[in-house]
Amino acid sequence: MQLSYDFPADTSVLEKIGKLVIQIGQKAGFNDVEISDLQLVLVEVCTNAIVHGLKNDSEKNFQVIFDWETGKIEIFVHEAGEPFDPLSLKDPNIAVPLDKRQSSGYGLYFLHKLMDEADFRIGKDGVKTWRILKRKKIEETKDTP
Amino acid sequence: MKITEQITDNITIINLDGRLDAHTCESVEAFFREKMENGQYKFVMNMENVEFIDSAGLRVVLVVARDLRNKHKGDLHFALLQPAVSRVFEISGLNNVLYIYNNSENAVQGFSS
């Protein structure tokens, strides 16, 4: 099943996007942890589109497409704002003490860590597209005596 | 984001209610900065009613905690992390560098130990 939404480039839409992920995640049979992982990553991607791509210009829109079936959710985020390369950020080193921690870069780190597939491309028309995909983990069943 | 506070033994307990994301993090950081300008350097952040945090929210707690420790000999303790928030702290490794307690009373007492 597929659903498409256009949102204005305003961070106030993030809560609504989060609620959509919860609804769709439940329909696709995901558990609470999987849904919260997907919500976190989609909010990061949309925040990038709003803040870095569209510069918080609420007159401009970005598009989110949810494509799901039981056990699998694929999401596309399309945005045609300012050029930027989200892949240029280094992942933070999470093993260092607080005073040596970098304060940015966690969004992309979550994306790499929590999604089964993720890719980013810029079309010839300048439209930037993120694709993220998450599959439900097959839960191990315990052998009963 | 709704923010309320109470002061116990010179320690400010901040109660947050809402999402800590790119939409709300500026107001939360501004709240802390104002308190720090007034000389308050020991805080407990009660997260009982925060069900979501993203990297923008993490950045705020990270820089505020770091400033409190490094510049003011204070700290920011956390209480009652909800499951989704606790998971983000664990994935980002912040649970290893911040003090996290199971309730606000213990988080306050943590400043004495």
Interface residues (C-beta under 8 A of the other chain):
Chain A: T11 S12 L14 E15 G18 D32 V33 S36 D37 Q39 L40 V43 E44 T47 I50 V51 P92 I94 A95 P97 L98 D99 R101 S103 S104 G105 Y106 G107 Y109 F110 K113 L114
Chain B: R19 D21 A22 H23 F52 D54 S55 A56 L58 R59 L62 V63 A65 R66 R69 N70 P83 A84 R87 V88 I91 S92 G93 V97 L98
